[in-house]
Amino acid sequence: MLYQINTRVRLTELSRALGRPATLDDVPEAELDRVAGMGFDWVWLLSVWRTGPTGQRVSRAHSEWRREFEETLPDLREEDIAGSGFAITGYTVHPDLGGDAALARLRERLRARGLQLMLDFVPNHTGLDHPWVEDHPEYYIAGTDVELERAPQNYTWVKRRRGDLLLAHGRDPYFAGWPDTLQLDYSRPATQEAMLGELLKIAGQCDGVRCDMAMLVLPDVFERTWGRRAPLFWPRATQRVRERVPGFRFLAEVYWDLEWAMLEQGFDYAYDKRLYDRLREGHARPVREHLLAGLDFQNELARFLENHDEPRAAATFAPGMHEAAAVISFLSPGLRFFHEGQLEGRRKRISPHLVRAPLEPVDAALQQFYDGLLAVLRQPIVRDGQWRLLDCVPAWDGNWTSDGFIAWSWQARDGQQRLIAVNYAGNQGQCYVRLPFPELSGHTVRLKDLTGPASYDRDGSHLVSRGLYLDLPAWGYHVFEVTAV
């Protein structure tokens, strides 16, 4: 399980409590104990790297971004806008956070609790004032006057001591350039080698990286965006890092159904945006069809309901639907990916340009739900057990509501069994679910819900042959512990 923390926002909150600027050394021991106690394996510290004043000025002056900042913080102050944590000027820890030494000490504190550290790697672009602009302008994509006239949003004049240059902003092929960034030229072997050097530097400071928009440097995508072919980067990069740091992990932020392509090129995990989108749409069948994929694929998907790029889950999913979506996301196979504030029901997304979050009340009911869900996720069976998607059949002829159900099981090597069923629909529904545990035949079987008070005794032979009858309200669910008594 992975827990994402907005580092700069958290240190701003600590600074307010301490009455002085806080660094990574000030993260309380109790906070690390709490994260470990919830069952997380990974902590992803967002935005620890050095950024520059030029990017900050762009963030403060960009009118569209500023409107978003003001919606988040009605009392917005200039110092709240530090610039995007993805407009990086160097892979050393920002001095305001305590520098590399403070990160190393925090990493040791995490290790002492069995927690691994994940950090950002931004392969596609750098900040506007990265040292390479002066020292290695050949690493970037240069523009022409014609290109600037045709697409002024994608190019900028960069002032240099050795003469100004027209360079491209970092972008993906479907949107305008990010105005606080410069696009790296992956068609140049020297650029790739330099970025590999940066990645190796990061690998000495953490246990894994989340690679921002990782698919943008794929040869086909890069050529579609920039009209020039790039050699493969990721297979060589992941291999070189693992030769230096065995066991190092790579998580790809990836879209456009390119998840399998990233996994084939050496990534351990890839964002499962497709599941997230289908859950938002609120229809069970596309979700169920997505879960038909092979476990060799599903085990390497990062399942989430929110992150720093997506709106808050509590503001996106209606009550009831939120809990049902969480049960599906996090009790399915893969890397369970949670975002700071999600467990408390925060509703305002915090831009990665900001270093302060608004004060929001805790949603006590949602927090209680997540406490219960995390307790289930700490059980070895849903980490190391065997997962199986189950069929949901109509409870009687003509009962269409069974199509709203998604059900699956977990089974451990020691014989423990779980059955999870969700009515992922806005209406009450009924179905039968046949349990895939033939050894239950001839026994009385107790079904105890681990997330609620329900407990039922049923005939095991009937559960295996006909199935368990379910009648659930809209967005209802059960997480059953299955035992023969």
C-alpha positions in Angstrom: 0.0 0.0 0.0 1.2 3.5 -0.9 0.5 6.7 0.9 1.1 10.0 -0.9 2.0 13.1 1.2 2.1 16.6 -0.1 5.4 17.4 1.5 5.4 21.2 1.2 1.9 21.5 2.5 2.6 19.3 5.4 5.7 21.3 6.4 3.7 24.5 6.1 1.2 23.1 8.6 4.1 22.0 10.9 5.6 25.5 10.6 2.4 27.1 11.8 2.3 24.7 14.8 6.0 25.2 15.7 6.1 28.9 15.1 9.1 28.6 12.9 10.0 27.2 9.5 9.8 23.4 9.6 11.9 20.9 7.7 11.8 17.2 7.1 13.5 16.7 10.4 10.4 18.1 12.1 8.0 15.4 10.9 6.9 13.9 14.2 7.7 10.4 15.2 4.0 9.9 16.1 3.0 10.8 12.5 5.4 8.1 11.1 4.1 5.6 13.7 0.5 6.4 12.6 1.3 5.8 8.9 3.1 2.5 9.6 0.3 1.5 12.0 -2.3 1.9 9.3 -0.5 -0.8 7.3 1.2 1.2 4.6 4.4 -0.1 3.0 5.3 3.0 1.0 5.4 6.7 1.6 5.5 8.9 -1.5 6.8 12.4 -0.6 5.5 14.7 -3.3 7.6 17.7 -4.3 10.8 17.5 -2.4 13.1 18.6 -5.2 14.7 22.0 -5.9 12.6 24.4 -7.9 13.5 27.9 -9.1 12.3 31.5 -8.9 11.4 31.7 -12.6 8.9 28.9 -12.3 7.5 30.5 -9.2 7.0 33.8 -11.0 5.1 32.0 -13.8 2.9 30.3 -11.3 2.1 33.6 -9.6 1.4 35.5 -12.8 -0.7 32.8 -14.7 -4.3 34.1 -14.5 -6.0 30.8 -15.1 -3.9 29.0 -12.4 -4.4 31.9 -10.0 -8.2 31.6 -10.3 -7.9 27.9 -9.3 -5.6 28.8 -6.4 -8.1 31.4 -5.1 -10.9 28.8 -5.3 -8.8 26.6 -3.1 -7.6 29.4 -0.8 -10.0 32.4 -0.6 -7.4 34.1 1.6 -4.6 33.3 -0.9 -1.2 35.0 -0.2 1.7 35.3 -2.6 3.9 33.1 -0.3 1.3 30.3 -0.7 2.4 30.0 -4.4 5.8 28.4 -4.5 5.7 27.2 -8.1 5.0 23.7 -9.3 6.9 20.9 -7.7 7.2 19.4 -11.2 9.1 22.4 -12.6 12.3 20.9 -11.2 15.7 22.7 -11.4 17.7 19.9 -9.8 17.4 16.6 -8.0 18.6 17.8 -4.7 16.2 18.4 -1.8 15.0 22.0 -1.7 16.9 23.9 1.0 13.6 25.0 2.6 12.9 21.4 3.3 16.2 20.8 5.0 18.3 19.6 2.0 19.5 16.1 1.2 20.7 15.4 4.7 17.3 15.9 6.2 15.8 13.6 3.6 18.4 10.9 4.5 17.5 11.2 8.1 13.8 10.9 7.4 14.4 7.9 5.2 16.2 6.2 8.1 13.2 6.9 10.4 10.9 5.4 7.8 13.1 2.3 7.4 13.0 1.8 11.1 9.2 1.4 10.8 9.3 -0.9 7.8 8.3 1.9 5.4 9.9 2.5 2.0 10.3 5.9 0.5 9.1 6.9 -3.0 10.0 10.2 -4.7 9.3 12.0 -7.9 11.1 11.7 -11.2 10.0 14.0 -14.1 11.5 12.6 -17.3 9.8 14.8 -19.9 10.9 18.3 -18.9 12.7 20.6 -16.5 12.0 23.9 -15.0 12.7 27.1 -16.9 15.8 28.0 -14.9 17.5 24.6 -14.8 21.3 24.8 -15.0 21.2 22.9 -18.3 19.7 25.9 -20.0 23.1 27.6 -19.7 25.4 24.6 -19.7 23.6 22.1 -22.1 21.0 23.9 -24.2 21.4 21.0 -26.7 19.4 18.8 -24.3 16.3 20.7 -25.1 14.0 21.1 -28.1 14.6 24.4 -29.8 11.9 26.3 -31.7 11.8 28.4 -34.8 10.1 31.7 -35.5 7.6 29.9 -37.7 6.8 27.4 -34.9 6.5 30.3 -32.4 4.1 32.1 -34.7 2.0 29.0 -35.3 1.8 27.8 -31.6 3.0 30.6 -29.3 1.7 28.7 -26.3 4.3 26.0 -26.9 7.5 28.0 -27.1 9.3 30.7 -25.1 12.4 32.8 -25.3 14.8 31.9 -22.5 17.3 34.5 -21.4 20.9 33.2 -21.1 24.3 34.7 -20.4 25.5 33.2 -23.6 22.6 34.4 -25.7 18.8 34.0 -25.6 17.3 30.8 -27.1 13.8 29.9 -28.3 12.9 26.7 -26.6 9.8 24.5 -26.4 7.7 24.1 -23.3 7.2 20.6 -22.0 3.8 19.2 -23.1 1.8 16.2 -24.1 0.5 15.9 -27.7 -3.1 16.8 -26.7 -2.6 20.1 -24.7 -0.8 23.3 -24.8 2.7 23.4 -23.3 3.2 23.9 -19.5 4.6 27.4 -19.4 6.8 26.9 -16.4 8.8 24.0 -18.1 11.2 23.3 -21.0 10.9 20.2 -23.1 13.8 17.7 -23.1 14.9 16.2 -26.4 14.8 12.4 -26.1 15.9 12.0 -29.7 19.4 13.0 -28.5 21.4 10.2 -26.8 23.2 12.8 -24.7 19.9 14.0 -23.2 18.9 10.4 -22.4 22.3 9.8 -20.8 22.0 12.9 -18.7 18.5 12.0 -17.5 19.7 8.5 -16.6 22.4 10.1 -14.5 19.7 12.1 -12.7 17.7 8.9 -12.1 20.7 7.1 -10.7 21.2 10.1 -8.3 17.6 9.8 -7.1 18.0 6.0 -6.7 20.6 6.6 -4.0 18.1 8.7 -2.0 15.0 6.5 -1.9 13.5 3.1 -2.6 11.4 3.9 -5.7 10.2 6.6 -8.0 6.9 7.7 -9.3 7.6 8.8 -12.9 5.5 11.8 -14.0 3.7 11.3 -17.3 6.1 8.4 -18.0 4.5 7.6 -21.4 5.6 10.9 -22.9 9.1 9.7 -23.7 7.9 6.5 -25.4 9.2 6.6 -29.0 5.8 6.7 -30.6 4.4 9.3 -28.3 7.5 11.5 -28.5 7.4 11.3 -32.3 3.7 12.2 -32.4 4.3 15.2 -30.2 7.6 16.5 -31.7 8.0 14.9 -35.1 11.3 13.2 -34.2 12.0 9.6 -33.2 13.4 8.9 -29.8 15.3 5.7 -28.9 13.8 3.6 -26.2 14.7 5.1 -22.7 12.8 3.1 -20.1 14.2 -0.5 -20.6 17.7 0.7 -20.4 17.0 3.1 -17.5 15.2 0.6 -15.3 17.9 -2.0 -15.9 20.8 0.3 -15.2 19.1 1.5 -11.9 18.4 -2.0 -10.7 22.0 -3.1 -11.5 23.1 -0.3 -9.1 20.2 -0.6 -6.6 18.6 -4.1 -6.6 14.9 -4.1 -5.7 14.4 -0.5 -6.7 10.8 0.1 -7.8 9.3 2.1 -10.6 5.7 3.5 -10.7 4.4 5.0 -14.0 1.9 7.7 -14.2 0.4 6.6 -17.5 -2.7 7.2 -19.5 -4.2 6.4 -23.0 -4.3 2.6 -22.3 -0.5 2.4 -22.4 -0.2 0.7 -19.0 0.9 -2.7 -20.5 3.5 -0.9 -22.6 5.1 0.7 -19.6 5.1 -2.6 -17.6 6.8 -4.3 -20.6 9.5 -1.6 -20.5 10.5 -2.3 -16.9 8.0 -0.6 -14.6 6.8 -2.5 -11.5 3.5 -0.6 -11.4 1.3 1.6 -13.6 -1.6 3.9 -12.8 -5.0 2.2 -13.3 -6.8 5.3 -14.6 -9.2 3.1 -16.6 -10.7 1.6 -13.4 -10.9 5.0 -11.8 -12.8 6.4 -14.8 -15.2 3.5 -14.9 -15.9 3.8 -11.2 -16.6 7.5 -11.6 -19.1 6.7 -14.4 -21.0 4.5 -11.8 -21.8 1.4 -14.0 -20.9 -2.0 -12.7 -20.5 -3.9 -16.0 -17.5 -1.9 -17.4 -15.9 -2.2 -13.9 -16.5 -6.0 -13.9 -15.1 -6.3 -17.4 -12.0 -4.4 -16.4 -11.5 -6.9 -13.6 -11.5 -9.8 -16.0 -7.9 -9.0 -17.0 -5.2 -11.5 -16.1 -3.6 -11.3 -12.7 -0.2 -10.8 -14.3 -1.6 -7.4 -15.4 -3.8 -6.6 -12.4 -1.1 -7.2 -9.8 1.0 -4.5 -11.3 -1.7 -1.8 -11.4 -1.9 1.1 -8.9 -5.6 1.4 -7.9 -6.7 4.8 -6.5 -9.7 7.1 -6.0 -7.8 10.3 -5.8 -4.3 11.8 -6.1 -2.8 15.3 -6.5 -4.0 15.4 -10.2 -7.5 14.2 -9.6 -10.3 15.9 -7.7 -10.9 14.7 -4.2 -12.9 11.5 -3.9 -15.2 12.9 -1.3 -16.1 15.7 -3.7 -16.4 13.4 -6.7 -18.3 10.3 -5.5 -21.6 10.6 -3.7 -21.9 9.2 -0.2 -22.4 5.5 -0.5 -21.0 5.4 -3.9 -17.6 6.5 -2.5 -17.5 3.6 0.0 -18.5 1.1 -2.7 -15.9 2.4 -5.1 -13.2 2.2 -2.3 -14.1 -1.4 -1.6 -13.7 -2.3 -5.2 -10.5 -0.4 -5.7 -8.6 -1.4 -2.6 -9.8 -5.0 -2.1 -8.9 -5.9 -5.7 -5.4 -7.0 -6.6 -2.6 -4.4 -7.2 -0.9 -1.6 -5.5 -3.4 0.2 -3.2 -2.7 3.9 -3.6 -4.1 6.4 -1.1 -3.7 10.2 -1.0 -3.2 12.3 2.1 -6.6 13.8 3.2 -8.6 11.0 1.5 -9.1 9.1 4.7 -10.5 12.2 6.4 -12.8 13.1 3.6 -11.1 16.3 2.5 -12.9 17.9 -0.4 -10.6 20.5 -1.9 -7.8 19.5 -4.3 -4.5 21.2 -3.6 -2.6 22.2 -6.7 1.1 21.2 -6.7 1.9 24.9 -7.1 0.6 25.6 -3.6 2.3 25.0 -0.2 -0.8 25.7 1.9 -4.1 23.8 2.2 -7.4 25.2 3.5 -8.6 24.1 6.9 -11.4 21.5 6.4 -13.4 19.5 8.9 -13.0 15.8 9.2 -15.8 13.7 7.8 -16.1 11.4 10.8 -18.3 8.8 9.1 -16.0 8.5 6.1 -13.0 8.3 8.4 -14.6 5.5 10.3 -15.2 3.7 7.1 -11.6 4.0 6.0 -10.4 2.8 9.5 -12.4 -0.3 8.9 -11.2 -0.8 5.4 -7.6 -0.4 6.4 -8.1 -3.0 9.1 -9.1 -5.5 6.4 -6.2 -4.4 4.2 -3.8 -5.2 7.0 -4.8 -8.9 6.8 -2.3 -11.1 5.0 -5.0 -12.8 3.0 -5.8 -9.8 0.8 -2.1 -9.1 0.3 -0.8 -12.6 -0.4 -3.9 -14.7 -1.1 -5.4 -16.0 -4.3 -8.0 -13.6 -5.9 -10.8 -14.7 -8.1 -13.6 -12.8 -9.8 -17.0 -14.5 -9.4 -20.2 -14.7 -11.4 -23.3 -12.9 -10.2 -26.4 -14.5 -11.6 -30.1 -13.3 -11.5 -31.9 -14.1 -8.3 -35.0 -15.0 -10.5 -35.9 -14.9 -14.1 -36.2 -11.3 -15.4 -34.4 -9.8 -12.4 -32.0 -7.4 -14.2 -30.5 -6.0 -11.0 -27.9 -8.7 -10.8 -26.0 -6.8 -13.5 -25.1 -4.2 -10.9 -23.2 -6.6 -8.7 -19.4 -7.3 -8.6 -18.2 -10.1 -6.5 -14.8 -11.8 -5.8 -13.1 -14.0 -3.3 -9.7 -14.2 -1.6 -8.3 -17.5 -0.4 -5.1 -17.9 1.7 -2.8 -20.9 1.7 -3.8 -21.7 5.3 -7.4 -22.0 4.1 -8.8 -18.6 5.2 -11.4 -17.3 2.9 -13.1 -14.0 2.1 -16.0 -13.1 -0.1 -16.6 -9.5 -1.2 -19.7 -8.4 -3.0 -20.8 -4.9 -4.1 -24.0 -3.7 -5.6 -22.4 -0.9 -7.7 -25.6 0.6 -8.8 -28.0 3.4 -7.7 -30.8 1.0 -7.1 -31.5 -2.0 -4.8 -30.4 -5.3 -6.3 -30.5 -9.0 -5.8 -28.4 -11.9 -7.1 -26.8 -15.3 -6.3 -23.1 -15.7 -5.9 -21.7 -19.2 -6.0 -18.8 -19.6 -3.6 -15.7 -21.2 -5.2 -14.8 -23.2 -2.1 -16.0 -26.9 -2.6 -14.6 -27.9 0.8 -17.5 -26.0 2.5 -20.0 -28.6 1.3 -21.4 -30.5 4.2 -20.7 -27.8 6.7 -22.5 -24.9 8.3 -20.8 -21.8 7.1 -20.6 -18.5 9.0 -20.4 -15.3 6.9 -19.3 -12.5 9.2 -19.1 -9.0 7.6 -15.8 -7.4 8.6 -17.1 -3.9 7.8 -20.4 -4.1 9.6 -22.6 -6.0 12.1 -24.0 -8.6 9.7 -23.4 -12.3 10.4 -25.2 -15.2 8.8 -25.0 -19.0 9.2 -25.7 -20.8 5.9 -25.6 -24.3 4.5 -22.2 -24.8 2.8 -23.5 -27.2 0.2 -26.1 -24.7 -0.9 -23.5 -21.9 -1.0 -21.3 -24.0 -3.3 -24.1 -25.3 -5.6 -26.8 -22.6 -5.8 -24.9 -19.7 -4.3 -25.3 -17.1 -1.6 -28.4 -15.0 -2.1 -27.7 -11.2 -1.8 -30.2 -8.4 -1.5 -28.3 -5.1 -1.2 -29.4 -1.4 -1.3 -27.9 1.0 -3.8 -24.1 1.0 -3.4 -24.3 -1.7 -0.7 -21.5 -4.1 0.0 -20.4 -7.0 2.2 -16.8 -8.0 3.1 -17.4 -11.5 4.5 -15.0 -13.6 6.5 -16.0 -17.2 5.5 -15.5 -20.0 8.1 -16.9 -23.5 8.5 -18.4 -23.9 12.0 
